[in-house]
Amino acid sequence: MLLMEMGVCEFLYFPTIPTKVTINEYIDLAKAYSTPQSGQFVNGILDNILKDLTRPT
């Protein structure tokens, strides 16, 4: 949960960091500190959050 919160923080407050870089960093962290499947989970969650954040209103 903390990794995903940190990823969202980077999306919102660090616009100079490319979003693909952010997602890849947190996938690697999830794999390193959890199970290999956690990378897929974090990828799906962060990707969907990014889509919601960039969706036109």
C-alpha distance matrix in Angstrom:
0.0 3.8 5.5 5.3 6.3 8.7 10.0 10.8 12.5 14.5 15.5 16.8 18.3 19.4 21.6 23.5 20.7 21.2 18.3 19.0 18.7 15.3 14.1 16.0 14.8 11.1 12.5 14.6 12.1 10.0 13.6 14.7 12.3 11.6 13.9 15.7 14.5 10.9 12.4 13.8 10.8 8.9 12.5 13.1 10.2 11.0 14.6 14.8 13.3 15.9 18.5 18.0 18.2 21.3 23.0 26.3 26.8
3.8 0.0 3.8 5.4 5.0 6.2 8.6 9.9 10.5 12.5 14.3 15.4 16.1 17.1 19.8 21.4 18.8 19.9 17.5 18.5 17.6 14.0 13.7 15.5 13.5 10.2 12.6 14.0 11.0 10.1 13.9 14.2 11.8 12.3 15.3 17.0 16.6 12.8 13.6 15.7 13.3 10.6 13.9 15.2 12.4 12.1 15.9 16.6 14.5 16.4 19.6 19.2 18.6 21.7 23.9 27.0 27.6
5.5 3.8 0.0 3.8 5.4 5.1 6.2 8.8 9.8 10.7 12.5 14.4 15.3 15.5 17.9 19.2 16.1 16.8 14.5 15.1 14.0 10.7 10.2 11.7 9.7 6.4 8.9 10.5 7.8 7.3 11.1 11.7 10.2 11.0 13.6 14.6 14.4 10.7 10.7 13.0 11.2 8.1 10.9 12.9 10.7 9.7 13.4 14.8 13.2 14.5 17.8 18.1 17.5 20.1 22.5 25.8 26.9
5.3 5.4 3.8 0.0 3.8 5.4 5.0 6.2 8.6 9.8 10.6 12.4 14.2 14.8 16.7 18.5 15.7 15.9 13.0 14.0 13.8 10.3 9.2 11.8 10.9 7.5 9.6 12.2 10.5 9.4 13.0 14.5 13.3 13.2 15.2 15.8 14.7 11.2 10.9 12.2 10.0 6.7 9.2 10.4 7.6 6.7 10.5 11.4 9.5 11.3 14.4 14.4 14.1 16.9 19.0 22.4 23.4
6.3 5.0 5.4 3.8 0.0 3.8 5.4 5.2 6.2 8.7 9.9 10.6 12.0 13.4 15.8 18.0 15.7 16.6 14.1 15.9 15.5 11.7 11.7 14.5 13.1 10.2 12.9 15.2 13.0 12.5 16.2 17.2 15.6 16.0 18.4 19.3 18.4 14.7 14.7 16.0 13.6 10.5 12.8 13.7 10.5 9.2 12.9 13.3 10.5 12.2 15.5 14.8 13.8 17.0 19.2 22.2 22.8
8.7 6.2 5.1 5.4 3.8 0.0 3.8 5.5 5.0 6.3 8.8 9.9 10.3 10.9 13.7 15.3 12.9 14.4 12.5 14.3 13.1 9.4 10.4 12.7 10.6 8.5 11.9 13.5 11.2 11.9 15.5 15.8 14.7 16.0 18.6 19.3 19.0 15.4 14.7 16.6 15.0 11.4 13.2 15.0 12.4 10.2 13.7 15.0 12.3 12.9 16.6 16.5 14.9 17.6 20.4 23.3 24.3
10.0 8.6 6.2 5.0 5.4 3.8 0.0 3.8 5.3 5.1 6.4 8.8 10.1 10.0 11.9 13.6 10.8 11.4 9.0 10.7 10.2 6.4 7.0 9.9 8.7 6.8 9.9 12.1 10.9 11.4 14.7 15.8 15.4 16.2 18.2 18.2 17.7 14.4 12.9 14.4 13.1 9.4 10.3 12.2 10.0 7.1 10.2 12.0 9.7 9.7 13.4 13.9 12.5 14.6 17.6 20.6 22.1
10.8 9.9 8.8 6.2 5.2 5.5 3.8 0.0 3.8 5.3 4.9 6.2 8.5 9.7 11.3 13.9 11.9 12.5 9.8 12.3 12.6 9.0 9.5 13.0 12.3 10.4 13.1 15.7 14.6 14.6 18.0 19.3 18.6 19.1 21.0 21.0 20.0 16.7 15.6 16.4 14.6 11.2 12.0 12.9 10.0 7.3 10.1 10.8 7.6 8.0 11.6 11.2 9.5 12.2 15.0 17.8 18.9
12.5 10.5 9.8 8.6 6.2 5.0 5.3 3.8 0.0 3.8 5.4 5.2 5.8 7.5 10.1 12.6 11.2 12.8 11.2 14.1 13.5 10.0 11.7 14.7 13.2 11.9 15.2 17.1 15.5 16.3 19.7 20.4 19.6 20.7 23.0 23.3 22.7 19.3 18.2 19.5 17.8 14.3 15.2 16.5 13.7 10.9 13.7 14.6 11.2 11.1 14.7 14.2 11.8 14.3 17.3 19.7 20.6
14.5 12.5 10.7 9.8 8.7 6.3 5.1 5.3 3.8 0.0 3.8 5.5 5.4 5.0 7.4 9.3 7.4 9.3 8.2 11.1 10.2 7.0 9.6 12.3 10.9 10.6 13.9 15.5 14.5 15.9 19.0 19.6 19.5 20.8 23.0 22.7 22.5 19.3 17.5 18.9 18.0 14.3 14.5 16.4 14.3 10.9 13.1 14.8 12.0 10.7 14.4 14.8 12.2 13.8 17.3 19.7 21.2
15.5 14.3 12.5 10.6 9.9 8.8 6.4 4.9 5.4 3.8 0.0 3.8 6.0 6.1 6.5 9.4 8.0 8.5 6.6 10.1 10.4 7.7 9.4 12.7 12.5 12.0 14.7 16.9 16.6 17.4 20.3 21.5 21.6 22.4 24.1 23.5 22.8 19.8 17.9 18.6 17.6 14.2 13.7 14.9 13.0 9.4 10.8 12.2 9.3 7.5 11.0 11.4 8.6 10.0 13.5 15.9 17.6
16.8 15.4 14.4 12.4 10.6 9.9 8.8 6.2 5.2 5.5 3.8 0.0 3.8 6.1 6.9 10.4 10.3 11.4 10.1 13.7 14.0 11.3 13.1 16.4 15.8 15.2 18.1 20.3 19.4 20.2 23.4 24.4 24.1 25.0 26.9 26.7 25.8 22.7 21.1 21.8 20.4 17.0 17.0 17.8 15.3 12.2 13.7 14.3 10.9 9.6 12.7 12.0 8.7 10.6 13.8 15.6 16.6
18.3 16.1 15.3 14.2 12.0 10.3 10.1 8.5 5.8 5.4 6.0 3.8 0.0 3.8 6.1 9.0 9.4 11.8 11.5 15.1 14.5 12.0 14.6 17.4 16.2 16.0 19.3 20.9 19.8 21.2 24.3 24.8 24.5 25.9 28.2 28.1 27.7 24.4 22.8 24.0 22.8 19.2 19.3 20.7 18.3 15.0 16.8 17.8 14.4 13.1 16.3 15.8 12.4 13.9 17.3 18.8 19.8
19.4 17.1 15.5 14.8 13.4 10.9 10.0 9.7 7.5 5.0 6.1 6.1 3.8 0.0 3.8 5.5 5.9 8.8 9.5 12.8 11.7 9.8 13.1 15.3 14.1 14.7 18.0 19.1 18.5 20.4 23.2 23.5 23.7 25.4 27.5 27.0 27.0 24.0 21.9 23.2 22.7 19.0 18.6 20.5 18.7 15.1 16.5 18.3 15.4 13.4 16.7 17.1 13.8 14.6 18.2 19.9 21.5
21.6 19.8 17.9 16.7 15.8 13.7 11.9 11.3 10.1 7.4 6.5 6.9 6.1 3.8 0.0 3.8 5.5 7.2 8.3 11.8 11.5 10.5 13.4 15.7 15.4 16.3 19.0 20.5 20.5 22.2 24.7 25.5 26.0 27.5 29.2 28.3 28.0 25.3 22.9 23.8 23.5 20.0 19.0 20.6 19.1 15.4 16.0 17.7 15.2 12.5 15.2 16.0 12.6 12.4 16.1 17.4 19.5
23.5 21.4 19.2 18.5 18.0 15.3 13.6 13.9 12.6 9.3 9.4 10.4 9.0 5.5 3.8 0.0 3.8 6.3 9.0 11.7 10.6 10.6 13.9 15.4 14.8 16.6 19.3 20.1 20.4 22.6 24.7 25.1 26.1 27.9 29.6 28.5 28.7 26.2 23.4 24.6 24.8 21.3 20.1 22.2 21.2 17.4 17.8 20.1 18.0 15.1 17.8 19.1 15.9 15.4 19.2 20.5 22.9
20.7 18.8 16.1 15.7 15.7 12.9 10.8 11.9 11.2 7.4 8.0 10.3 9.4 5.9 5.5 3.8 0.0 3.8 6.3 8.5 6.9 6.9 10.4 11.6 11.0 13.0 15.5 16.3 16.7 18.9 21.0 21.4 22.6 24.3 25.9 24.7 25.0 22.5 19.7 21.1 21.4 17.9 16.7 19.1 18.4 14.6 15.2 17.9 16.1 13.4 16.4 18.1 15.3 15.1 18.9 20.9 23.4
21.2 19.9 16.8 15.9 16.6 14.4 11.4 12.5 12.8 9.3 8.5 11.4 11.8 8.8 7.2 6.3 3.8 0.0 3.8 5.5 5.3 6.5 8.9 10.2 10.9 12.9 14.6 15.8 17.0 18.8 20.4 21.5 23.0 24.2 25.3 23.6 23.7 21.6 18.5 19.3 20.0 16.8 14.9 17.1 17.0 13.3 13.0 15.9 14.8 11.6 14.1 16.5 14.2 13.3 16.9 19.1 22.0
18.3 17.5 14.5 13.0 14.1 12.5 9.0 9.8 11.2 8.2 6.6 10.1 11.5 9.5 8.3 9.0 6.3 3.8 0.0 3.8 5.4 5.0 6.2 8.6 9.9 10.9 12.3 14.4 15.5 16.6 18.5 20.1 21.2 22.0 22.9 21.3 20.9 18.8 15.8 16.3 16.7 13.6 11.6 13.5 13.3 9.6 9.2 12.2 11.2 8.1 10.8 13.2 11.4 11.0 14.4 17.1 19.9
19.0 18.5 15.1 14.0 15.9 14.3 10.7 12.3 14.1 11.1 10.1 13.7 15.1 12.8 11.8 11.7 8.5 5.5 3.8 0.0 3.8 5.4 5.2 6.1 8.6 10.1 10.5 12.3 14.3 15.4 16.6 18.4 20.1 20.7 21.1 19.1 18.9 17.3 13.9 14.3 15.5 12.8 10.2 12.6 13.4 10.1 9.2 12.7 12.8 10.0 12.2 15.2 14.2 13.5 16.5 19.5 22.4
18.7 17.6 14.0 13.8 15.5 13.1 10.2 12.6 13.5 10.2 10.4 14.0 14.5 11.7 11.5 10.6 6.9 5.3 5.4 3.8 0.0 3.8 5.5 5.2 6.1 8.7 9.9 10.6 12.3 14.3 15.5 16.5 18.4 19.7 20.5 18.7 19.2 17.3 14.0 15.3 16.6 13.5 11.6 14.7 15.1 11.7 11.9 15.5 15.0 12.6 15.4 17.9 16.5 16.3 19.6 22.4 25.2
15.3 14.0 10.7 10.3 11.7 9.4 6.4 9.0 10.0 7.0 7.7 11.3 12.0 9.8 10.5 10.6 6.9 6.5 5.0 5.4 3.8 0.0 3.8 5.5 5.2 6.4 8.7 10.1 10.7 12.4 14.4 15.5 16.6 17.8 19.1 17.9 18.1 15.6 12.8 14.3 14.7 11.2 10.2 13.1 12.7 9.2 10.4 13.6 12.4 10.6 14.0 15.9 14.4 15.0 18.3 21.3 23.7
14.1 13.7 10.2 9.2 11.7 10.4 7.0 9.5 11.7 9.6 9.4 13.1 14.6 13.1 13.4 13.9 10.4 8.9 6.2 5.2 5.5 3.8 0.0 3.8 5.5 5.4 6.2 8.7 10.0 10.6 12.4 14.3 15.5 16.0 16.7 15.2 14.9 12.7 9.7 10.7 11.3 8.1 6.5 9.6 9.7 6.6 7.6 11.1 10.8 9.5 12.4 14.7 14.1 14.7 17.6 20.9 23.3
16.0 15.5 11.7 11.8 14.5 12.7 9.9 13.0 14.7 12.3 12.7 16.4 17.4 15.3 15.7 15.4 11.6 10.2 8.6 6.1 5.2 5.5 3.8 0.0 3.8 5.5 5.0 6.2 8.6 9.9 10.6 12.3 14.4 15.1 15.5 13.6 14.1 12.5 9.0 10.6 12.2 9.5 7.9 11.5 12.4 10.0 10.6 14.2 14.4 13.1 15.7 18.3 17.8 18.1 20.9 24.2 26.8
14.8 13.5 9.7 10.9 13.1 10.6 8.7 12.3 13.2 10.9 12.5 15.8 16.2 14.1 15.4 14.8 11.0 10.9 9.9 8.6 6.1 5.2 5.5 3.8 0.0 3.8 5.5 5.3 6.3 8.7 10.0 10.6 12.3 13.9 15.2 14.0 15.1 12.8 9.9 12.5 13.5 10.4 10.0 13.7 13.8 11.3 12.9 16.2 15.7 14.7 17.8 19.9 18.9 19.7 22.8 26.0 28.3
11.1 10.2 6.4 7.5 10.2 8.5 6.8 10.4 11.9 10.6 12.0 15.2 16.0 14.7 16.3 16.6 13.0 12.9 10.9 10.1 8.7 6.4 5.4 5.5 3.8 0.0 3.8 5.3 4.9 6.0 8.5 9.6 10.4 11.4 13.0 12.3 12.8 10.0 7.7 10.4 10.6 7.2 7.9 11.4 10.9 8.9 11.3 14.2 13.6 13.5 16.7 18.3 17.7 19.1 21.9 25.3 27.2
12.5 12.6 8.9 9.6 12.9 11.9 9.9 13.1 15.2 13.9 14.7 18.1 19.3 18.0 19.0 19.3 15.5 14.6 12.3 10.5 9.9 8.7 6.2 5.0 5.5 3.8 0.0 3.8 5.5 5.2 6.2 8.6 10.1 10.3 10.7 9.3 9.7 7.6 4.5 7.2 8.5 6.0 6.1 9.8 10.5 9.4 11.0 14.0 14.4 14.4 17.0 19.0 19.1 20.2 22.6 26.2 28.3
14.6 14.0 10.5 12.2 15.2 13.5 12.1 15.7 17.1 15.5 16.9 20.3 20.9 19.1 20.5 20.1 16.3 15.8 14.4 12.3 10.6 10.1 8.7 6.2 5.3 5.3 3.8 0.0 3.8 5.5 5.1 6.1 8.7 9.9 10.6 9.1 11.0 9.3 6.7 10.0 11.6 9.6 9.8 13.5 14.3 13.0 14.6 17.8 18.0 17.8 20.5 22.6 22.3 23.4 26.0 29.5 31.7
12.1 11.0 7.8 10.5 13.0 11.2 10.9 14.6 15.5 14.5 16.6 19.4 19.8 18.5 20.5 20.4 16.7 17.0 15.5 14.3 12.3 10.7 10.0 8.6 6.3 4.9 5.5 3.8 0.0 3.8 5.4 5.0 6.1 8.1 10.2 10.2 11.9 9.3 7.9 11.6 12.1 9.6 11.2 14.5 14.4 13.2 15.7 18.4 18.0 18.2 21.3 22.8 22.4 24.0 26.7 30.1 32.0
10.0 10.1 7.3 9.4 12.5 11.9 11.4 14.6 16.3 15.9 17.4 20.2 21.2 20.4 22.2 22.6 18.9 18.8 16.6 15.4 14.3 12.4 10.6 9.9 8.7 6.0 5.2 5.5 3.8 0.0 3.8 5.5 5.4 5.5 7.2 7.6 8.6 5.6 5.3 8.9 8.9 7.1 9.5 12.3 12.2 12.0 14.6 16.8 16.8 17.7 20.5 21.8 21.9 23.8 26.0 29.6 31.3
13.6 13.9 11.1 13.0 16.2 15.5 14.7 18.0 19.7 19.0 20.3 23.4 24.3 23.2 24.7 24.7 21.0 20.4 18.5 16.6 15.5 14.4 12.4 10.6 10.0 8.5 6.2 5.1 5.4 3.8 0.0 3.8 5.7 5.4 5.5 4.8 7.3 6.0 5.2 8.8 10.1 9.4 10.8 13.7 14.5 14.6 16.5 19.0 19.5 20.2 22.6 24.4 24.7 26.2 28.4 32.0 34.0
14.7 14.2 11.7 14.5 17.2 15.8 15.8 19.3 20.4 19.6 21.5 24.4 24.8 23.5 25.5 25.1 21.4 21.5 20.1 18.4 16.5 15.5 14.3 12.3 10.6 9.6 8.6 6.1 5.0 5.5 3.8 0.0 3.8 5.8 7.4 7.8 10.7 9.3 8.9 12.6 13.5 12.4 14.0 17.1 17.5 17.2 19.4 22.0 22.1 22.6 25.4 27.0 26.9 28.5 30.9 34.5 36.4
12.3 11.8 10.2 13.3 15.6 14.7 15.4 18.6 19.6 19.5 21.6 24.1 24.5 23.7 26.0 26.1 22.6 23.0 21.2 20.1 18.4 16.6 15.5 14.4 12.3 10.4 10.1 8.7 6.1 5.4 5.7 3.8 0.0 3.8 7.0 9.1 11.2 9.0 9.9 13.5 13.4 12.2 14.8 17.4 17.1 17.2 19.9 22.0 21.7 22.8 25.7 26.8 26.7 28.8 31.1 34.7 36.2
11.6 12.3 11.0 13.2 16.0 16.0 16.2 19.1 20.7 20.8 22.4 25.0 25.9 25.4 27.5 27.9 24.3 24.2 22.0 20.7 19.7 17.8 16.0 15.1 13.9 11.4 10.3 9.9 8.1 5.5 5.4 5.8 3.8 0.0 3.8 6.8 8.2 6.3 8.4 11.4 11.0 10.9 13.7 15.7 15.7 16.5 19.0 20.8 20.9 22.4 24.9 26.0 26.5 28.6 30.5 34.2 35.6
13.9 15.3 13.6 15.2 18.4 18.6 18.2 21.0 23.0 23.0 24.1 26.9 28.2 27.5 29.2 29.6 25.9 25.3 22.9 21.1 20.5 19.1 16.7 15.5 15.2 13.0 10.7 10.6 10.2 7.2 5.5 7.4 7.0 3.8 0.0 3.8 5.3 5.3 7.6 9.8 10.1 11.2 13.3 15.1 15.8 17.1 19.0 20.7 21.6 23.0 25.1 26.4 27.4 29.2 30.8 34.6 36.1
15.7 17.0 14.6 15.8 19.3 19.3 18.2 21.0 23.3 22.7 23.5 26.7 28.1 27.0 28.3 28.5 24.7 23.6 21.3 19.1 18.7 17.9 15.2 13.6 14.0 12.3 9.3 9.1 10.2 7.6 4.8 7.8 9.1 6.8 3.8 0.0 3.8 5.4 5.9 7.8 9.5 10.6 11.7 13.7 15.3 16.3 17.6 19.7 21.0 22.0 23.8 25.6 26.6 28.0 29.7 33.4 35.3
14.5 16.6 14.4 14.7 18.4 19.0 17.7 20.0 22.7 22.5 22.8 25.8 27.7 27.0 28.0 28.7 25.0 23.7 20.9 18.9 19.2 18.1 14.9 14.1 15.1 12.8 9.7 11.0 11.9 8.6 7.3 10.7 11.2 8.2 5.3 3.8 0.0 3.8 5.3 5.4 6.6 8.9 10.0 11.1 12.8 14.6 15.6 17.2 18.8 20.2 21.6 23.3 24.7 26.2 27.5 31.3 33.0
10.9 12.8 10.7 11.2 14.7 15.4 14.4 16.7 19.3 19.3 19.8 22.7 24.4 24.0 25.3 26.2 22.5 21.6 18.8 17.3 17.3 15.6 12.7 12.5 12.8 10.0 7.6 9.3 9.3 5.6 6.0 9.3 9.0 6.3 5.3 5.4 3.8 0.0 3.8 5.4 5.0 6.1 8.4 9.9 10.6 12.1 13.9 15.5 16.4 18.0 19.9 21.2 22.3 24.1 25.6 29.4 30.9
12.4 13.6 10.7 10.9 14.7 14.7 12.9 15.6 18.2 17.5 17.9 21.1 22.8 21.9 22.9 23.4 19.7 18.5 15.8 13.9 14.0 12.8 9.7 9.0 9.9 7.7 4.5 6.7 7.9 5.3 5.2 8.9 9.9 8.4 7.6 5.9 5.3 3.8 0.0 3.8 5.4 5.2 6.0 8.6 10.0 10.5 11.9 14.2 15.3 16.2 18.1 20.0 20.8 22.2 24.0 27.7 29.6
13.8 15.7 13.0 12.2 16.0 16.6 14.4 16.4 19.5 18.9 18.6 21.8 24.0 23.2 23.8 24.6 21.1 19.3 16.3 14.3 15.3 14.3 10.7 10.6 12.5 10.4 7.2 10.0 11.6 8.9 8.8 12.6 13.5 11.4 9.8 7.8 5.4 5.4 3.8 0.0 3.8 5.6 5.0 6.2 8.7 10.0 10.4 12.3 14.3 15.3 16.5 18.5 19.9 21.0 22.3 26.1 28.0
10.8 13.3 11.2 10.0 13.6 15.0 13.1 14.6 17.8 18.0 17.6 20.4 22.8 22.7 23.5 24.8 21.4 20.0 16.7 15.5 16.6 14.7 11.3 12.2 13.5 10.6 8.5 11.6 12.1 8.9 10.1 13.5 13.4 11.0 10.1 9.5 6.6 5.0 5.4 3.8 0.0 3.8 5.4 5.2 6.3 8.6 9.9 10.9 12.4 14.2 15.6 16.9 18.5 20.2 21.3 25.1 26.5
8.9 10.6 8.1 6.7 10.5 11.4 9.4 11.2 14.3 14.3 14.2 17.0 19.2 19.0 20.0 21.3 17.9 16.8 13.6 12.8 13.5 11.2 8.1 9.5 10.4 7.2 6.0 9.6 9.6 7.1 9.4 12.4 12.2 10.9 11.2 10.6 8.9 6.1 5.2 5.6 3.8 0.0 3.8 5.5 5.2 6.0 8.2 9.9 10.5 11.9 14.1 15.3 16.2 18.1 19.7 23.5 25.1
12.5 13.9 10.9 9.2 12.8 13.2 10.3 12.0 15.2 14.5 13.7 17.0 19.3 18.6 19.0 20.1 16.7 14.9 11.6 10.2 11.6 10.2 6.5 7.9 10.0 7.9 6.1 9.8 11.2 9.5 10.8 14.0 14.8 13.7 13.3 11.7 10.0 8.4 6.0 5.0 5.4 3.8 0.0 3.8 5.6 5.4 5.9 8.5 10.0 10.4 12.1 14.2 15.3 16.3 18.0 21.7 23.8
13.1 15.2 12.9 10.4 13.7 15.0 12.2 12.9 16.5 16.4 14.9 17.8 20.7 20.5 20.6 22.2 19.1 17.1 13.5 12.6 14.7 13.1 9.6 11.5 13.7 11.4 9.8 13.5 14.5 12.3 13.7 17.1 17.4 15.7 15.1 13.7 11.1 9.9 8.6 6.2 5.2 5.5 3.8 0.0 3.8 5.7 5.2 6.2 8.6 10.0 10.7 12.4 14.3 15.5 16.4 20.2 22.0
10.2 12.4 10.7 7.6 10.5 12.4 10.0 10.0 13.7 14.3 13.0 15.3 18.3 18.7 19.1 21.2 18.4 17.0 13.3 13.4 15.1 12.7 9.7 12.4 13.8 10.9 10.5 14.3 14.4 12.2 14.5 17.5 17.1 15.7 15.8 15.3 12.8 10.6 10.0 8.7 6.3 5.2 5.6 3.8 0.0 3.8 5.5 5.3 6.2 8.6 10.0 10.7 12.3 14.4 15.4 19.2 20.4
11.0 12.1 9.7 6.7 9.2 10.2 7.1 7.3 10.9 10.9 9.4 12.2 15.0 15.1 15.4 17.4 14.6 13.3 9.6 10.1 11.7 9.2 6.6 10.0 11.3 8.9 9.4 13.0 13.2 12.0 14.6 17.2 17.2 16.5 17.1 16.3 14.6 12.1 10.5 10.0 8.6 6.0 5.4 5.7 3.8 0.0 3.8 5.5 5.0 6.0 8.6 9.8 10.3 12.2 14.0 17.7 19.4
14.6 15.9 13.4 10.5 12.9 13.7 10.2 10.1 13.7 13.1 10.8 13.7 16.8 16.5 16.0 17.8 15.2 13.0 9.2 9.2 11.9 10.4 7.6 10.6 12.9 11.3 11.0 14.6 15.7 14.6 16.5 19.4 19.9 19.0 19.0 17.6 15.6 13.9 11.9 10.4 9.9 8.2 5.9 5.2 5.5 3.8 0.0 3.8 5.5 5.1 6.3 8.7 9.9 10.6 12.1 15.9 18.0
14.8 16.6 14.8 11.4 13.3 15.0 12.0 10.8 14.6 14.8 12.2 14.3 17.8 18.3 17.7 20.1 17.9 15.9 12.2 12.7 15.5 13.6 11.1 14.2 16.2 14.2 14.0 17.8 18.4 16.8 19.0 22.0 22.0 20.8 20.7 19.7 17.2 15.5 14.2 12.3 10.9 9.9 8.5 6.2 5.3 5.5 3.8 0.0 3.8 5.4 5.0 6.3 8.7 10.0 10.4 14.2 15.8
13.3 14.5 13.2 9.5 10.5 12.3 9.7 7.6 11.2 12.0 9.3 10.9 14.4 15.4 15.2 18.0 16.1 14.8 11.2 12.8 15.0 12.4 10.8 14.4 15.7 13.6 14.4 18.0 18.0 16.8 19.5 22.1 21.7 20.9 21.6 21.0 18.8 16.4 15.3 14.3 12.4 10.5 10.0 8.6 6.2 5.0 5.5 3.8 0.0 3.8 5.4 5.1 6.2 8.7 9.9 13.4 14.6
15.9 16.4 14.5 11.3 12.2 12.9 9.7 8.0 11.1 10.7 7.5 9.6 13.1 13.4 12.5 15.1 13.4 11.6 8.1 10.0 12.6 10.6 9.5 13.1 14.7 13.5 14.4 17.8 18.2 17.7 20.2 22.6 22.8 22.4 23.0 22.0 20.2 18.0 16.2 15.3 14.2 11.9 10.4 10.0 8.6 6.0 5.1 5.4 3.8 0.0 3.8 5.4 5.0 6.1 8.4 11.9 14.0
18.5 19.6 17.8 14.4 15.5 16.6 13.4 11.6 14.7 14.4 11.0 12.7 16.3 16.7 15.2 17.8 16.4 14.1 10.8 12.2 15.4 14.0 12.4 15.7 17.8 16.7 17.0 20.5 21.3 20.5 22.6 25.4 25.7 24.9 25.1 23.8 21.6 19.9 18.1 16.5 15.6 14.1 12.1 10.7 10.0 8.6 6.3 5.0 5.4 3.8 0.0 3.8 5.5 5.3 5.9 9.7 11.9
18.0 19.2 18.1 14.4 14.8 16.5 13.9 11.2 14.2 14.8 11.4 12.0 15.8 17.1 16.0 19.1 18.1 16.5 13.2 15.2 17.9 15.9 14.7 18.3 19.9 18.3 19.0 22.6 22.8 21.8 24.4 27.0 26.8 26.0 26.4 25.6 23.3 21.2 20.0 18.5 16.9 15.3 14.2 12.4 10.7 9.8 8.7 6.3 5.1 5.4 3.8 0.0 3.8 5.6 5.2 8.7 9.7
18.2 18.6 17.5 14.1 13.8 14.9 12.5 9.5 11.8 12.2 8.6 8.7 12.4 13.8 12.6 15.9 15.3 14.2 11.4 14.2 16.5 14.4 14.1 17.8 18.9 17.7 19.1 22.3 22.4 21.9 24.7 26.9 26.7 26.5 27.4 26.6 24.7 22.3 20.8 19.9 18.5 16.2 15.3 14.3 12.3 10.3 9.9 8.7 6.2 5.0 5.5 3.8 0.0 3.8 5.7 8.4 9.7
21.3 21.7 20.1 16.9 17.0 17.6 14.6 12.2 14.3 13.8 10.0 10.6 13.9 14.6 12.4 15.4 15.1 13.3 11.0 13.5 16.3 15.0 14.7 18.1 19.7 19.1 20.2 23.4 24.0 23.8 26.2 28.5 28.8 28.6 29.2 28.0 26.2 24.1 22.2 21.0 20.2 18.1 16.3 15.5 14.4 12.2 10.6 10.0 8.7 6.1 5.3 5.6 3.8 0.0 3.8 6.3 8.9
23.0 23.9 22.5 19.0 19.2 20.4 17.6 15.0 17.3 17.3 13.5 13.8 17.3 18.2 16.1 19.2 18.9 16.9 14.4 16.5 19.6 18.3 17.6 20.9 22.8 21.9 22.6 26.0 26.7 26.0 28.4 30.9 31.1 30.5 30.8 29.7 27.5 25.6 24.0 22.3 21.3 19.7 18.0 16.4 15.4 14.0 12.1 10.4 9.9 8.4 5.9 5.2 5.7 3.8 0.0 3.8 6.3
26.3 27.0 25.8 22.4 22.2 23.3 20.6 17.8 19.7 19.7 15.9 15.6 18.8 19.9 17.4 20.5 20.9 19.1 17.1 19.5 22.4 21.3 20.9 24.2 26.0 25.3 26.2 29.5 30.1 29.6 32.0 34.5 34.7 34.2 34.6 33.4 31.3 29.4 27.7 26.1 25.1 23.5 21.7 20.2 19.2 17.7 15.9 14.2 13.4 11.9 9.7 8.7 8.4 6.3 3.8 0.0 3.8
26.8 27.6 26.9 23.4 22.8 24.3 22.1 18.9 20.6 21.2 17.6 16.6 19.8 21.5 19.5 22.9 23.4 22.0 19.9 22.4 25.2 23.7 23.3 26.8 28.3 27.2 28.3 31.7 32.0 31.3 34.0 36.4 36.2 35.6 36.1 35.3 33.0 30.9 29.6 28.0 26.5 25.1 23.8 22.0 20.4 19.4 18.0 15.8 14.6 14.0 11.9 9.7 9.7 8.9 6.3 3.8 0.0
